[in-house]
Amino acid sequence: MDDKQAVILNYEHIEYKWLSFNEAIEYLTLPGNNEVLTFVEKHFVRNTPTKLLHIGK
């Protein structure tokens, strides 16, 4: 994560926070979103995705 990354909000948002996966899970209110974050962390952060999931530049 780049702490200097510019964040652009649209009309639907008024603020943002950079959070770890565990912190983000604590903020979630919609059922099932914790499973999504856990999946993303497991398969895309802690492990390298397979070449089939890479997006070309």
Order of alpha helices (4+ residues) and beta strands (2+ residues): alpha-alpha
